[in-house]
Amino acid sequence: MPKTIRHDAHKEHPLLLGDFGRSSDAHGAFTCDGCGCPGAGPRYRCDACDFDLHELCATPPGTASFFFHGQHPLALELAVDDRDPARRCDICNTDIRGMHYRCRPCGFDVHPVCSQLPGAAVSPLHPEHLVMLSVDGPEECARCGADCVWRYRCGVCGFNLHPKCLLGTDQTPLNIPKSN
């Protein structure tokens, strides 16, 4: 990734890639000005304007694929259509407030970073077994208690977690490390 970029969403100044954690925020948390989702750690930033982009949101491909939605390519949309203000990410079930990927034939929407979720992960809330990303009828999330349709599920124990609850913190799926 280049260390400095120019971006159409912020034409005033170049954006610098770095990990801009602050003493007031030990984890370097920020809200991405591209997709509107929380993030942490390295990102492209303009200090003068307090403007941040996830690395993926700074250089997104025009199309993406998601292993759970292989029937159509997902097209990058830079903003939410004002005529459709209630759009939500089909993976993390939070509002889409900026750039996202959309399957026009199916109406499937996903944040750029949610499209990068791993198929399997380990959670500090359930370290005994690997949990797998799955979709099925509603079941209770072990962390927040709400029903989840998209979830990380332990096939051994039947333990379920929303993608946004996976880490056992208030972080979003945007901060789940990708599996190698």
ChimeraX attribute file (.defattr): number of C-alpha atoms within 10 A of each C-alpha:
attribute: neighborCount
match mode: 1-to-1
recipient: residues
	/A:1	7
	/A:2	8
	/A:3	9
	/A:4	13
	/A:5	15
	/A:6	13
	/A:7	15
	/A:8	7
	/A:9	12
	/A:10	17
	/A:11	9
	/A:12	12
	/A:13	15
	/A:14	14
	/A:15	22
	/A:16	19
	/A:17	21
	/A:18	14
	/A:19	15
	/A:20	21
	/A:21	15
	/A:22	10
	/A:23	8
	/A:24	8
	/A:25	11
	/A:26	11
	/A:27	14
	/A:28	16
	/A:29	18
	/A:30	22
	/A:31	15
	/A:32	22
	/A:33	21
	/A:34	22
	/A:35	23
	/A:36	19
	/A:37	24
	/A:38	17
	/A:39	22
	/A:40	21
	/A:41	16
	/A:42	18
	/A:43	23
	/A:44	27
	/A:45	27
	/A:46	17
	/A:47	12
	/A:48	8
	/A:49	10
	/A:50	9
	/A:51	18
	/A:52	26
	/A:53	28
	/A:54	28
	/A:55	18
	/A:56	15
	/A:57	21
	/A:58	23
	/A:59	14
	/A:60	16
	/A:61	12
	/A:62	11
	/A:63	13
	/A:64	18
	/A:65	16
	/A:66	16
	/A:67	11
	/A:68	12
	/A:69	13
	/A:70	10
	/A:71	12
	/A:72	15
	/A:73	16
	/A:74	25
	/A:75	17
	/A:76	20
	/A:77	15
	/A:78	16
	/A:79	14
	/A:80	16
	/A:81	12
	/A:82	8
	/A:83	6
	/A:84	7
	/A:85	11
	/A:86	11
	/A:87	18
	/A:88	17
	/A:89	20
	/A:90	18
	/A:91	25
	/A:92	21
	/A:93	18
	/A:94	15
	/A:95	16
	/A:96	22
	/A:97	21
	/A:98	17
	/A:99	21
	/A:100	27
	/A:101	29
	/A:102	23
	/A:103	19
	/A:104	12
	/A:105	10
	/A:106	11
	/A:107	11
	/A:108	17
	/A:109	24
	/A:110	27
	/A:111	29
	/A:112	24
	/A:113	22
	/A:114	24
	/A:115	22
	/A:116	19
	/A:117	21
	/A:118	17
	/A:119	14
	/A:120	16
	/A:121	21
	/A:122	19
	/A:123	18
	/A:124	10
	/A:125	15
	/A:126	18
	/A:127	10
	/A:128	12
	/A:129	15
	/A:130	15
	/A:131	25
	/A:132	18
	/A:133	20
	/A:134	17
	/A:135	14
	/A:136	9
	/A:137	8
	/A:138	12
	/A:139	19
	/A:140	16
	/A:141	21
	/A:142	19
	/A:143	17
	/A:144	13
	/A:145	12
	/A:146	13
	/A:147	16
	/A:148	23
	/A:149	21
	/A:150	21
	/A:151	27
	/A:152	29
	/A:153	25
	/A:154	21
	/A:155	12
	/A:156	10
	/A:157	11
	/A:158	11
	/A:159	19
	/A:160	28
	/A:161	31
	/A:162	28
	/A:163	25
	/A:164	24
	/A:165	22
	/A:166	28
	/A:167	22
	/A:168	16
	/A:169	11
	/A:170	10
	/A:171	17
	/A:172	22
	/A:173	25
	/A:174	22
	/A:175	17
	/A:176	20
	/A:177	13
	/A:178	12
	/A:179	10
	/A:180	4
